[in-house]
Amino acid sequence: MLDTSSGLGAAITPSLPTRGLLTRIAARLQHGPPLTGYLRGLLLRRHFTSAGLIAVERGGPAPQVKNEQGQIHVGNILLYPGTRLWAHKGGVLRIGKGTYLNRGAEVIAWERIEIGKDCMIGWDALIMDTDLHPVGNRPLRNKPVVLGDHVWVGCRSIVLKGVTIGEHAIVSAGAIVTRDVPAWTVVAGHPAQVVGEVDPDAAARAIRGDAP
């Protein structure tokens, strides 16, 4: 039996904060990506200006992070194979915790792109704040892109420069977003237009994980 009278037991027994941390880690491993996913994320950390826990789903090709003297700040995020993040010189890219980018999704920040918490970026979606090159004699003009929390960007949709998407909005698959999207709305088409609204009660149940 361990003799705690000398204080040795107190030194070995994890403190309450430590036990809480271990509990959170165990829960994350049980319900989230496997440990190997976080190990793959460690290989990408050097490209980020600041980062929480980065998990990478298995499969190929591996995600690419291109930081050309810009800033890339992310919370706890999940990246699927083939995703690409690019911050040009002077550009700032921020992605909130709980957000994931599905296979082939790409984000290009030459000025500023902010993606909120718990967002879902679908397969092959493209988000960019630049045209990448000027047209004719006109100078290249970049405009910031902002996505609020809990935004769902459907597969193969495109979000172009200067757009703000409000919280809980849904961008339907294949949409091309050229103007602001109000919060709690559904947009679709080329260019994207409001075609419906998001039910706040259903969204709240989804966030809590309640059964329908």
Buried (B, 14 or more C-beta within 10 A) or exposed (E): EEEEEEEEEEEEEEEEEEEEEEEEEEEBEEEBBEEEBBEBBEEBEEBBBEBBBBBBBEEEEBBBBEBEEBBBBBBBBBBBBBBBBBBBEBBBBBBBEBBBBBBBBBBBBBBBBBBBBBBBBBBBBBBBBBBEEEEEEEEEEBBBBBBBBBBBBBBBBBBBBBBBBBBBBBBBBBBBBBEEBEBBBBBBEEEBBEEEBBEEEEBEEBEEEEEE
